[in-house]
Amino acid sequence: MANKTSRIAILAGLAAVFSLPAAAATSEWKIDPPHSSAQFAVRHLTISTVRGAFTKVTGTVQLDDQDITKSSVEVTIDAASVDTRVPDRDQDLRSDRFFEVAKYPTITFKSKKVELLARPLLANPRPSSAAIAMPLPRSPALSPRGSVTEPTDA
């Protein structure tokens, strides 16, 4: 019986040792809320551009070092944190006319794919809430250093 127990212990130890490289290949990165925002720019009446940001952003990046295409990005935005520096406009954006914040308090982005480009990692997100469901026209790019850059800056 002791011989059988020691074999099980040895096999369990070997399984743990051989699983270490696989576990090390994937890492999770958390978005740092105090240093993050989701920014936007919208043309208004073709004469100006309204800029703003959602200031409360959380999320994770699952990075697979061996196969970048197995990586993923998920971001959750507090819809009430919209800030265009015009309080009346922000209230209107939170209303039933736009984000319906009382009914849909969060906007979630989940990557459809992650691919390695010349330098940055490109996450192709799709925002989703009952109020919003559309692909983004331009995807943010995540550089390996962790900063977010526009795809045209790469």
C-alpha positions as a printed NumPy array, in Angstrom:
array([[  0.   ,   0.   ,   0.   ],
       [  2.865,   2.384,   0.851],
       [  4.466,   1.603,  -2.528],
       [  1.214,   2.564,  -4.33 ],
       [  0.938,   5.802,  -2.314],
       [  4.522,   6.777,  -3.101],
       [  3.936,   6.139,  -6.836],
       [  0.857,   8.384,  -6.755],
       [  2.879,  11.076,  -4.961],
       [  5.69 ,  10.834,  -7.522],
       [  3.245,  10.985, -10.451],
       [  1.47 ,  13.964,  -8.904],
       [  4.818,  15.714,  -8.418],
       [  5.863,  15.057, -12.009],
       [  2.51 ,  16.29 , -13.296],
       [  2.953,  19.496, -11.287],
       [  6.493,  20.027, -12.6  ],
       [  5.539,  19.429, -16.231],
       [  2.536,  21.743, -15.976],
       [  4.684,  24.707, -14.829],
       [  5.898,  25.769, -18.305],
       [  2.321,  25.721, -19.627],
       [  1.094,  27.825, -16.725],
       [  3.938,  30.307, -17.183],
       [  3.046,  30.845, -20.855],
       [ -0.134,  32.743, -19.955],
       [ -0.216,  35.859, -17.804],
       [ -3.053,  38.1  , -16.65 ],
       [ -2.685,  41.868, -16.668],
       [ -5.212,  44.039, -14.851],
       [ -6.079,  47.483, -16.155],
       [ -5.084,  50.125, -13.601],
       [ -8.282,  52.206, -13.093],
       [ -6.606,  55.35 , -11.69 ],
       [ -4.391,  55.533, -14.784],
       [ -6.919,  54.483, -17.443],
       [ -9.806,  55.949, -19.404],
       [-11.802,  55.1  , -22.501],
       [-11.7  ,  58.172, -24.723],
       [-13.869,  59.085, -27.689],
       [-14.336,  61.786, -30.315],
       [-17.583,  62.356, -32.219],
       [-18.21 ,  64.783, -35.079],
       [-20.998,  67.227, -34.214],
       [-22.919,  68.941, -37.039],
       [-19.808,  68.532, -39.243],
       [-18.349,  71.727, -37.758],
       [-16.798,  70.491, -34.521],
       [-15.604,  67.416, -32.723],
       [-16.913,  66.565, -29.262],
       [-14.301,  64.776, -27.158],
       [-14.845,  62.946, -23.947],
       [-13.925,  59.984, -21.832],
       [-15.34 ,  57.367, -19.531],
       [-13.252,  57.809, -16.404],
       [-14.092,  54.542, -14.604],
       [-12.564,  51.645, -16.519],
       [-11.614,  48.171, -15.3  ],
       [-10.572,  45.016, -17.094],
       [ -8.04 ,  42.338, -17.802],
       [ -5.715,  41.237, -20.564],
       [ -5.005,  37.501, -20.777],
       [ -1.66 ,  37.299, -22.552],
       [ -0.498,  34.005, -24.044],
       [  3.239,  34.364, -24.598],
       [  3.435,  31.266, -26.806],
       [  0.504,  32.04 , -29.13 ],
       [ -0.633,  35.672, -29.12 ],
       [ -3.833,  34.742, -31.001],
       [ -4.995,  32.882, -27.875],
       [ -4.822,  36.126, -25.872],
       [ -7.9  ,  38.146, -24.979],
       [ -8.928,  41.554, -23.682],
       [-12.017,  42.346, -21.615],
       [-12.884,  45.858, -20.424],
       [-15.818,  47.077, -18.334],
       [-16.751,  50.752, -18.409],
       [-19.01 ,  52.512, -15.906],
       [-21.384,  54.264, -18.331],
       [-22.233,  56.938, -15.749],
       [-18.588,  58.055, -15.715],
       [-18.933,  59.744, -19.125],
       [-17.238,  63.14 , -19.046],
       [-17.232,  65.63 , -21.934],
       [-16.474,  68.6  , -19.639],
       [-20.008,  69.888, -20.293],
       [-22.276,  68.75 , -17.399],
       [-25.549,  69.232, -19.319],
       [-24.242,  67.161, -22.241],
       [-23.034,  64.452, -19.843],
       [-26.506,  64.272, -18.25 ],
       [-28.048,  63.976, -21.724],
       [-25.629,  61.165, -22.637],
       [-26.576,  59.306, -19.43 ],
       [-30.3  ,  59.681, -20.212],
       [-32.676,  57.37 , -22.07 ],
       [-31.799,  59.243, -25.295],
       [-28.313,  57.698, -25.37 ],
       [-26.709,  55.292, -22.851],
       [-29.719,  54.638, -20.566],
       [-27.347,  54.456, -17.61 ],
       [-30.114,  53.675, -15.094],
       [-31.041,  50.561, -17.077],
       [-27.596,  49.645, -18.505],
       [-24.924,  50.805, -16.024],
       [-21.958,  49.157, -17.748],
       [-20.501,  48.827, -21.224],
       [-18.369,  45.732, -21.791],
       [-15.733,  45.254, -24.478],
       [-14.539,  41.734, -25.314],
       [-11.885,  41.116, -27.921],
       [-12.82 ,  39.048, -30.951],
       [ -9.181,  38.436, -31.798],
       [ -5.717,  39.569, -30.818],
       [ -2.965,  39.602, -33.388],
       [  0.708,  40.531, -33.39 ],
       [  1.52 ,  43.391, -35.72 ],
       [  4.904,  45.005, -36.345],
       [  5.089,  46.297, -32.756],
       [  1.797,  46.681, -30.872],
       [ -0.749,  44.039, -29.943],
       [ -4.055,  44.768, -31.632],
       [ -7.262,  43.88 , -29.838],
       [-10.388,  44.047, -31.966],
       [-13.091,  44.755, -29.379],
       [-16.848,  44.648, -29.725],
       [-18.718,  46.823, -27.198],
       [-21.861,  45.333, -25.78 ],
       [-24.721,  46.443, -23.603],
       [-28.398,  46.279, -24.389],
       [-28.19 ,  49.924, -25.444],
       [-25.04 ,  49.569, -27.587],
       [-23.876,  46.686, -29.787],
       [-21.587,  47.546, -32.686],
       [-18.017,  46.925, -33.782],
       [-15.638,  49.813, -33.327],
       [-14.479,  51.48 , -36.538],
       [-10.882,  51.7  , -35.223],
       [ -9.342,  49.353, -32.732],
       [ -7.069,  50.478, -29.93 ],
       [ -3.601,  48.978, -29.961],
       [ -1.866,  47.741, -26.843],
       [  1.885,  48.04 , -26.942],
       [  3.975,  45.394, -25.178],
       [  4.987,  48.079, -22.683],
       [  1.327,  48.384, -21.614],
       [  0.487,  51.791, -23.085],
       [ -2.399,  52.303, -25.475],
       [ -1.625,  53.814, -28.863],
       [ -3.579,  54.448, -32.022],
       [ -2.977,  51.865, -34.781],
       [ -1.703,  54.658, -37.048],
       [  1.001,  55.569, -34.465],
       [  2.641,  52.119, -34.659]])
